[in-house]
Amino acid sequence: MEITEVKVFPVNEEKLKAYITIVLDNCFVVRDLKIIGGNAGLFVAMPSKRRKDGAFKDIAHPLNQETRTVMEKKILEAYLAEIKKPPREASSPSSQESEPDPEPQSEPPK
């Protein structure tokens, strides 16, 4: 498995630093990963959903430490490269590229 694309969407919040979208093998997308600034530095949080009891459960995550390490390295490198870029002007057309992709709309069941 290879991460073939990493999209970084920086945010201006205290702990949440960016939303991340990754593409695996040019054929599978995973959205809503997060870069979090924790006590020990930056880390990658996997997409998660709040359960009825209030706890969060990962929706997608690596099954072993080796895969997690490879993913985190590539994602954090992309994030650090993105934040080193000069800020974009709000009125420029390219500024819209930093907006997260809208969620695809599914058709209602028939």
C-alpha positions, 0 to 999 in steps of 0.5 A: 500500500502506498500513500499516493497523495496527501492534501493538507487543509491548515486551520487556526485552532489551538490544538487542531493544526490541520485536516488531512485527506490521503489517497491510497494507491491512486484508488482509495480516499480517506478524509478527516485525518487530523494533525493535533498539537499535543504535549509531546509534539504533533501527531496524526489522529485517524478519522473517528466517530463519537459513539452513543456513550460519548467515546470516540472510535476510529473509523479507519486506522493502521493495523500495525505499528510499521504502517502507522509509522510510514503513514505518520511520516509522510503525512507530517512531512506534507503538513510541514511543507504546506505550512512553510508555503507563503500564505495565499491571498483570500481573493486569489482563485488558488485560495479555494484549493485549500478548501476541503472537498465537499462530501459526496452526496449519496442517493437516497435508498429506493 
